């Protein structure tokens, strides 16, 4: 990882370069994506109880930060 400017970061992953500009705030959709990724990591690490517990904490923390109980569903 190398810094390009104060607002933009460049990552190199498996030979591919990605530019990323951090956001000023994390939205509900971002928290949902974090929870989704944590849930996937929980499944991937089900054989390692310590790692699984850490991912479970990430999952529930993102659900709390998403404040899911206050959201309306548009069915």
PDB file as gemmi writes it, atoms N, CA and C in Angstrom:
CRYST1    1.000    1.000    1.000  90.00  90.00  90.00 P 1                      
ATOM      1  N   UNK A   1       0.842  -1.168   0.000  1.00  0.00           N  
ATOM      2  CA  UNK A   1       0.000   0.000   0.000  1.00  0.00           C  
ATOM      3  C   UNK A   1       0.884   1.225   0.000  1.00  0.00           C  
ATOM      4  N   UNK A   2       0.551   2.176  -0.843  1.00  0.00           N  
ATOM      5  CA  UNK A   2       1.284   3.425  -0.857  1.00  0.00           C  
ATOM      6  C   UNK A   2       0.301   4.575  -0.936  1.00  0.00           C  
ATOM      7  N   UNK A   3       0.667   5.697  -0.357  1.00  0.00           N  
ATOM      8  CA  UNK A   3      -0.209   6.855  -0.360  1.00  0.00           C  
ATOM      9  C   UNK A   3       0.089   7.719  -1.573  1.00  0.00           C  
ATOM     10  N   UNK A   4      -0.939   8.095  -2.314  1.00  0.00           N  
ATOM     11  CA  UNK A   4      -0.779   8.958  -3.483  1.00  0.00           C  
ATOM     12  C   UNK A   4      -0.896  10.423  -3.061  1.00  0.00           C  
ATOM     13  N   UNK A   5      -1.956  10.747  -2.353  1.00  0.00           N  
ATOM     14  CA  UNK A   5      -2.159  12.089  -1.823  1.00  0.00           C  
ATOM     15  C   UNK A   5      -2.841  11.948  -0.477  1.00  0.00           C  
ATOM     16  N   UNK A   6      -3.234  13.044   0.125  1.00  0.00           N  
ATOM     17  CA  UNK A   6      -3.872  12.962   1.433  1.00  0.00           C  
ATOM     18  C   UNK A   6      -5.253  12.334   1.351  1.00  0.00           C  
ATOM     19  N   UNK A   7      -5.896  12.389   0.173  1.00  0.00           N  
ATOM     20  CA  UNK A   7      -7.250  11.862   0.033  1.00  0.00           C  
ATOM     21  C   UNK A   7      -7.318  10.508  -0.647  1.00  0.00           C  
ATOM     22  N   UNK A   8      -6.267  10.121  -1.347  1.00  0.00           N  
ATOM     23  CA  UNK A   8      -6.346   8.910  -2.155  1.00  0.00           C  
ATOM     24  C   UNK A   8      -5.251   7.921  -1.763  1.00  0.00           C  
ATOM     25  N   UNK A   9      -5.607   6.648  -1.739  1.00  0.00           N  
ATOM     26  CA  UNK A   9      -4.676   5.585  -1.379  1.00  0.00           C  
ATOM     27  C   UNK A   9      -4.643   4.595  -2.538  1.00  0.00           C  
ATOM     28  N   UNK A  10      -3.484   4.081  -2.853  1.00  0.00           N  
ATOM     29  CA  UNK A  10      -3.349   3.083  -3.924  1.00  0.00           C  
ATOM     30  C   UNK A  10      -2.948   1.755  -3.302  1.00  0.00           C  
ATOM     31  N   UNK A  11      -3.697   0.718  -3.623  1.00  0.00           N  
ATOM     32  CA  UNK A  11      -3.407  -0.635  -3.182  1.00  0.00           C  
ATOM     33  C   UNK A  11      -2.920  -1.449  -4.369  1.00  0.00           C  
ATOM     34  N   UNK A  12      -2.009  -2.379  -4.106  1.00  0.00           N  
ATOM     35  CA  UNK A  12      -1.619  -3.351  -5.111  1.00  0.00           C  
ATOM     36  C   UNK A  12      -1.955  -4.725  -4.560  1.00  0.00           C  
ATOM     37  N   UNK A  13      -2.901  -5.400  -5.211  1.00  0.00           N  
ATOM     38  CA  UNK A  13      -3.355  -6.718  -4.771  1.00  0.00           C  
ATOM     39  C   UNK A  13      -3.201  -7.670  -5.942  1.00  0.00           C  
ATOM     40  N   UNK A  14      -2.382  -8.687  -5.752  1.00  0.00           N  
ATOM     41  CA  UNK A  14      -2.132  -9.709  -6.770  1.00  0.00           C  
ATOM     42  C   UNK A  14      -1.784  -9.093  -8.125  1.00  0.00           C  
ATOM     43  N   UNK A  15      -0.952  -8.072  -8.092  1.00  0.00           N  
ATOM     44  CA  UNK A  15      -0.472  -7.455  -9.324  1.00  0.00           C  
ATOM     45  C   UNK A  15      -1.369  -6.390  -9.913  1.00  0.00           C  
ATOM     46  N   UNK A  16      -2.560  -6.185  -9.361  1.00  0.00           N  
ATOM     47  CA  UNK A  16      -3.479  -5.167  -9.861  1.00  0.00           C  
ATOM     48  C   UNK A  16      -3.464  -3.971  -8.917  1.00  0.00           C  
ATOM     49  N   UNK A  17      -3.427  -2.778  -9.470  1.00  0.00           N  
ATOM     50  CA  UNK A  17      -3.428  -1.567  -8.661  1.00  0.00           C  
ATOM     51  C   UNK A  17      -4.835  -0.996  -8.575  1.00  0.00           C  
ATOM     52  N   UNK A  18      -5.216  -0.603  -7.366  1.00  0.00           N  
ATOM     53  CA  UNK A  18      -6.521  -0.009  -7.121  1.00  0.00           C  
ATOM     54  C   UNK A  18      -6.324   1.313  -6.405  1.00  0.00           C  
ATOM     55  N   UNK A  19      -7.027   2.331  -6.848  1.00  0.00           N  
ATOM     56  CA  UNK A  19      -7.041   3.611  -6.149  1.00  0.00           C  
ATOM     57  C   UNK A  19      -8.292   3.660  -5.287  1.00  0.00           C  
ATOM     58  N   UNK A  20      -8.136   4.193  -4.092  1.00  0.00           N  
ATOM     59  CA  UNK A  20      -9.240   4.249  -3.155  1.00  0.00           C  
ATOM     60  C   UNK A  20      -9.226   5.596  -2.464  1.00  0.00           C  
ATOM     61  N   UNK A  21     -10.373   6.230  -2.412  1.00  0.00           N  
ATOM     62  CA  UNK A  21     -10.498   7.499  -1.702  1.00  0.00           C  
ATOM     63  C   UNK A  21     -11.435   7.293  -0.518  1.00  0.00           C  
ATOM     64  N   UNK A  22     -10.913   7.382   0.704  1.00  0.00           N  
ATOM     65  CA  UNK A  22     -11.752   7.160   1.886  1.00  0.00           C  
ATOM     66  C   UNK A  22     -12.902   8.163   1.956  1.00  0.00           C  
ATOM     67  N   UNK A  23     -14.037   7.707   2.491  1.00  0.00           N  
ATOM     68  CA  UNK A  23     -15.199   8.574   2.643  1.00  0.00           C  
ATOM     69  C   UNK A  23     -15.156   9.243   4.007  1.00  0.00           C  
ATOM     70  N   UNK A  24     -15.879  10.333   4.132  1.00  0.00           N  
ATOM     71  CA  UNK A  24     -15.919  11.085   5.388  1.00  0.00           C  
ATOM     72  C   UNK A  24     -16.782  10.381   6.443  1.00  0.00           C  
ATOM     73  N   UNK A  25     -17.766   9.580   5.994  1.00  0.00           N  
ATOM     74  CA  UNK A  25     -18.622   8.892   6.959  1.00  0.00           C  
ATOM     75  C   UNK A  25     -19.028   7.527   6.418  1.00  0.00           C  
ATOM     76  N   UNK A  26     -19.449   6.663   7.324  1.00  0.00           N  
ATOM     77  CA  UNK A  26     -19.881   5.315   6.963  1.00  0.00           C  
ATOM     78  C   UNK A  26     -21.410   5.309   6.959  1.00  0.00           C  
ATOM     79  N   UNK A  27     -22.008   4.959   5.827  1.00  0.00           N  
ATOM     80  CA  UNK A  27     -23.461   4.961   5.695  1.00  0.00           C  
ATOM     81  C   UNK A  27     -24.047   3.616   6.137  1.00  0.00           C  
ATOM     82  N   UNK A  28     -25.359   3.547   6.197  1.00  0.00           N  
ATOM     83  CA  UNK A  28     -26.046   2.305   6.553  1.00  0.00           C  
ATOM     84  C   UNK A  28     -25.690   1.198   5.576  1.00  0.00           C  
ATOM     85  N   UNK A  29     -25.625   1.524   4.298  1.00  0.00           N  
ATOM     86  CA  UNK A  29     -25.274   0.526   3.292  1.00  0.00           C  
ATOM     87  C   UNK A  29     -23.837   0.024   3.493  1.00  0.00           C  
ATOM     88  N   UNK A  30     -22.942   0.908   3.900  1.00  0.00           N  
ATOM     89  CA  UNK A  30     -21.571   0.492   4.196  1.00  0.00           C  
ATOM     90  C   UNK A  30     -21.543  -0.477   5.377  1.00  0.00           C  
ATOM     91  N   UNK A  31     -22.310  -0.162   6.443  1.00  0.00           N  
ATOM     92  CA  UNK A  31     -22.365  -1.063   7.597  1.00  0.00           C  
ATOM     93  C   UNK A  31     -22.953  -2.412   7.203  1.00  0.00           C  
ATOM     94  N   UNK A  32     -23.952  -2.401   6.310  1.00  0.00           N  
ATOM     95  CA  UNK A  32     -24.530  -3.648   5.824  1.00  0.00           C  
ATOM     96  C   UNK A  32     -23.471  -4.482   5.104  1.00  0.00           C  
ATOM     97  N   UNK A  33     -22.669  -3.834   4.267  1.00  0.00           N  
ATOM     98  CA  UNK A  33     -21.618  -4.540   3.540  1.00  0.00           C  
ATOM     99  C   UNK A  33     -20.558  -5.085   4.495  1.00  0.00           C  
ATOM    100  N   UNK A  34     -20.215  -4.321   5.525  1.00  0.00           N  
ATOM    101  CA  UNK A  34     -19.248  -4.797   6.526  1.00  0.00           C  
ATOM    102  C   UNK A  34     -19.801  -6.032   7.231  1.00  0.00           C  
ATOM    103  N   UNK A  35     -21.096  -5.989   7.593  1.00  0.00           N  
ATOM    104  CA  UNK A  35     -21.733  -7.145   8.246  1.00  0.00           C  
ATOM    105  C   UNK A  35     -21.739  -8.355   7.320  1.00  0.00           C  
ATOM    106  N   UNK A  36     -22.049  -8.128   6.051  1.00  0.00           N  
ATOM    107  CA  UNK A  36     -22.069  -9.220   5.070  1.00  0.00           C  
ATOM    108  C   UNK A  36     -20.690  -9.861   4.937  1.00  0.00           C  
ATOM    109  N   UNK A  37     -19.656  -9.039   4.846  1.00  0.00           N  
ATOM    110  CA  UNK A  37     -18.288  -9.565   4.735  1.00  0.00           C  
ATOM    111  C   UNK A  37     -17.875 -10.314   6.003  1.00  0.00           C  
ATOM    112  N   UNK A  38     -18.245  -9.779   7.168  1.00  0.00           N  
ATOM    113  CA  UNK A  38     -17.926 -10.459   8.424  1.00  0.00           C  
ATOM    114  C   UNK A  38     -18.626 -11.808   8.495  1.00  0.00           C  
ATOM    115  N   UNK A  39     -19.861 -11.863   8.022  1.00  0.00           N  
ATOM    116  CA  UNK A  39     -20.609 -13.130   8.019  1.00  0.00           C  
ATOM    117  C   UNK A  39     -19.924 -14.148   7.104  1.00  0.00           C  
ATOM    118  N   UNK A  40     -19.437 -13.705   5.958  1.00  0.00           N  
ATOM    119  CA  UNK A  40     -18.707 -14.606   5.059  1.00  0.00           C  
ATOM    120  C   UNK A  40     -17.416 -15.097   5.711  1.00  0.00           C  
ATOM    121  N   UNK A  41     -16.721 -14.201   6.416  1.00  0.00           N  
ATOM    122  CA  UNK A  41     -15.490 -14.613   7.098  1.00  0.00           C  
ATOM    123  C   UNK A  41     -15.786 -15.568   8.247  1.00  0.00           C  
ATOM    124  N   UNK A  42     -16.952 -15.421   8.891  1.00  0.00           N  
ATOM    125  CA  UNK A  42     -17.343 -16.371   9.931  1.00  0.00           C  
ATOM    126  C   UNK A  42     -17.463 -17.774   9.336  1.00  0.00           C  
ATOM    127  N   UNK A  43     -18.086 -17.873   8.178  1.00  0.00           N  
ATOM    128  CA  UNK A  43     -18.239 -19.167   7.508  1.00  0.00           C  
ATOM    129  C   UNK A  43     -16.881 -19.727   7.108  1.00  0.00           C  
ATOM    130  N   UNK A  44     -16.009 -18.868   6.564  1.00  0.00           N  
ATOM    131  CA  UNK A  44     -14.685 -19.313   6.121  1.00  0.00           C  
ATOM    132  C   UNK A  44     -13.806 -19.773   7.282  1.00  0.00           C  
ATOM    133  N   UNK A  45     -14.044 -19.222   8.483  1.00  0.00           N  
ATOM    134  CA  UNK A  45     -13.184 -19.522   9.625  1.00  0.00           C  
ATOM    135  C   UNK A  45     -13.894 -20.349  10.695  1.00  0.00           C  
ATOM    136  N   UNK A  46     -14.875 -21.151  10.298  1.00  0.00           N  
ATOM    137  CA  UNK A  46     -15.617 -21.942  11.278  1.00  0.00           C  
ATOM    138  C   UNK A  46     -14.731 -22.992  11.963  1.00  0.00           C  
ATOM    139  N   UNK A  47     -13.608 -23.323  11.379  1.00  0.00           N  
ATOM    140  CA  UNK A  47     -12.693 -24.306  11.969  1.00  0.00           C  
ATOM    141  C   UNK A  47     -11.776 -23.687  13.033  1.00  0.00           C  
ATOM    142  N   UNK A  48     -11.698 -22.354  13.079  1.00  0.00           N  
ATOM    143  CA  UNK A  48     -10.831 -21.644  14.026  1.00  0.00           C  
ATOM    144  C   UNK A  48     -11.719 -20.820  14.956  1.00  0.00           C  
ATOM    145  N   UNK A  49     -11.997 -21.345  16.153  1.00  0.00           N  
ATOM    146  CA  UNK A  49     -12.976 -20.731  17.052  1.00  0.00           C  
ATOM    147  C   UNK A  49     -12.579 -19.326  17.469  1.00  0.00           C  
ATOM    148  N   UNK A  50     -11.298 -19.052  17.689  1.00  0.00           N  
ATOM    149  CA  UNK A  50     -10.882 -17.708  18.092  1.00  0.00           C  
ATOM    150  C   UNK A  50     -11.117 -16.695  16.975  1.00  0.00           C  
ATOM    151  N   UNK A  51     -10.770 -17.043  15.761  1.00  0.00           N  
ATOM    152  CA  UNK A  51     -11.003 -16.146  14.619  1.00  0.00           C  
ATOM    153  C   UNK A  51     -12.504 -15.988  14.375  1.00  0.00           C  
ATOM    154  N   UNK A  52     -13.271 -17.082  14.502  1.00  0.00           N  
ATOM    155  CA  UNK A  52     -14.713 -17.037  14.310  1.00  0.00           C  
ATOM    156  C   UNK A  52     -15.363 -16.077  15.299  1.00  0.00           C  
ATOM    157  N   UNK A  53     -14.931 -16.134  16.561  1.00  0.00           N  
ATOM    158  CA  UNK A  53     -15.480 -15.229  17.579  1.00  0.00           C  
ATOM    159  C   UNK A  53     -15.189 -13.773  17.244  1.00  0.00           C  
ATOM    160  N   UNK A  54     -13.996 -13.491  16.748  1.00  0.00           N  
ATOM    161  CA  UNK A  54     -13.652 -12.131  16.343  1.00  0.00           C  
ATOM    162  C   UNK A  54     -14.529 -11.646  15.197  1.00  0.00           C  
ATOM    163  N   UNK A  55     -14.758 -12.513  14.226  1.00  0.00           N  
ATOM    164  CA  UNK A  55     -15.608 -12.145  13.100  1.00  0.00           C  
ATOM    165  C   UNK A  55     -17.059 -11.969  13.548  1.00  0.00           C  
ATOM    166  N   UNK A  56     -17.491 -12.770  14.516  1.00  0.00           N  
ATOM    167  CA  UNK A  56     -18.847 -12.639  15.052  1.00  0.00           C  
ATOM    168  C   UNK A  56     -19.015 -11.283  15.737  1.00  0.00           C  
ATOM    169  N   UNK A  57     -17.973 -10.849  16.472  1.00  0.00           N  
ATOM    170  CA  UNK A  57     -18.007  -9.521  17.091  1.00  0.00           C  
ATOM    171  C   UNK A  57     -18.127  -8.431  16.026  1.00  0.00           C  
ATOM    172  N   UNK A  58     -17.375  -8.579  14.937  1.00  0.00           N  
ATOM    173  CA  UNK A  58     -17.460  -7.604  13.840  1.00  0.00           C  
ATOM    174  C   UNK A  58     -18.859  -7.586  13.239  1.00  0.00           C  
ATOM    175  N   UNK A  59     -19.440  -8.776  13.064  1.00  0.00           N  
ATOM    176  CA  UNK A  59     -20.779  -8.878  12.488  1.00  0.00           C  
ATOM    177  C   UNK A  59     -21.802  -8.149  13.356  1.00  0.00           C  
ATOM    178  N   UNK A  60     -21.829  -8.471  14.651  1.00  0.00           N  
ATOM    179  CA  UNK A  60     -22.827  -7.860  15.522  1.00  0.00           C  
ATOM    180  C   UNK A  60     -22.565  -6.373  15.751  1.00  0.00           C  
ATOM    181  N   UNK A  61     -21.312  -5.968  15.793  1.00  0.00           N  
ATOM    182  CA  UNK A  61     -21.007  -4.544  15.943  1.00  0.00           C  
ATOM    183  C   UNK A  61     -21.516  -3.756  14.742  1.00  0.00           C  
ATOM    184  N   UNK A  62     -21.361  -4.301  13.538  1.00  0.00           N  
ATOM    185  CA  UNK A  62     -21.842  -3.589  12.358  1.00  0.00           C  
ATOM    186  C   UNK A  62     -23.359  -3.562  12.302  1.00  0.00           C  
ATOM    187  N   UNK A  63     -24.018  -4.604  12.795  1.00  0.00           N  
ATOM    188  CA  UNK A  63     -25.484  -4.590  12.863  1.00  0.00           C  
ATOM    189  C   UNK A  63     -25.941  -3.486  13.811  1.00  0.00           C  
ATOM    190  N   UNK A  64     -25.273  -3.357  14.946  1.00  0.00           N  
ATOM    191  CA  UNK A  64     -25.626  -2.305  15.904  1.00  0.00           C  
ATOM    192  C   UNK A  64     -25.385  -0.928  15.289  1.00  0.00           C  
ATOM    193  N   UNK A  65     -24.253  -0.743  14.621  1.00  0.00           N  
ATOM    194  CA  UNK A  65     -23.935   0.545  14.010  1.00  0.00           C  
ATOM    195  C   UNK A  65     -24.898   0.875  12.868  1.00  0.00           C  
ATOM    196  N   UNK A  66     -25.424  -0.151  12.212  1.00  0.00           N  
ATOM    197  CA  UNK A  66     -26.375   0.056  11.129  1.00  0.00           C  
ATOM    198  C   UNK A  66     -27.699   0.556  11.690  1.00  0.00           C  
ATOM    199  N   UNK A  67     -27.957   0.310  12.969  1.00  0.00           N  
ATOM    200  CA  UNK A  67     -29.194   0.717  13.632  1.00  0.00           C  
ATOM    201  C   UNK A  67     -30.391   0.165  12.864  1.00  0.00           C  
ATOM    202  N   UNK A  68     -30.352  -1.134  12.618  1.00  0.00           N  
ATOM    203  CA  UNK A  68     -31.326  -1.809  11.753  1.00  0.00           C  
ATOM    204  C   UNK A  68     -32.762  -1.690  12.246  1.00  0.00           C  
ATOM    205  N   UNK A  69     -32.970  -1.583  13.547  1.00  0.00           N  
ATOM    206  CA  UNK A  69     -34.337  -1.526  14.069  1.00  0.00           C  
ATOM    207  C   UNK A  69     -35.065  -0.248  13.671  1.00  0.00           C  
ATOM    208  N   UNK A  70     -34.334   0.791  13.325  1.00  0.00           N  
ATOM    209  CA  UNK A  70     -34.975   2.053  12.979  1.00  0.00           C  
ATOM    210  C   UNK A  70     -35.234   2.209  11.483  1.00  0.00           C  
ATOM    211  N   UNK A  71     -34.843   1.232  10.683  1.00  0.00           N  
ATOM    212  CA  UNK A  71     -34.990   1.316   9.230  1.00  0.00           C  
ATOM    213  C   UNK A  71     -36.342   0.777   8.791  1.00  0.00           C  
ATOM    214  N   UNK A  72     -36.940   1.428   7.806  1.00  0.00           N  
ATOM    215  CA  UNK A  72     -38.214   0.977   7.246  1.00  0.00           C  
ATOM    216  C   UNK A  72     -37.944   0.096   6.034  1.00  0.00           C  
ATOM    217  N   UNK A  73     -38.691  -0.958   5.925  1.00  0.00           N  
ATOM    218  CA  UNK A  73     -38.566  -1.845   4.761  1.00  0.00           C  
ATOM    219  C   UNK A  73     -39.594  -1.439   3.728  1.00  0.00           C  
ATOM    220  N   UNK A  74     -39.151  -1.320   2.500  1.00  0.00           N  
ATOM    221  CA  UNK A  74     -40.057  -0.981   1.411  1.00  0.00           C  
ATOM    222  C   UNK A  74     -40.422  -2.247   0.668  1.00  0.00           C  
ATOM    223  N   UNK A  75     -41.501  -2.884   1.098  1.00  0.00           N  
ATOM    224  CA  UNK A  75     -41.950  -4.138   0.476  1.00  0.00           C  
ATOM    225  C   UNK A  75     -42.831  -3.864  -0.710  1.00  0.00           C  
TER     226      UNK A  75                                                      
END                                                                             
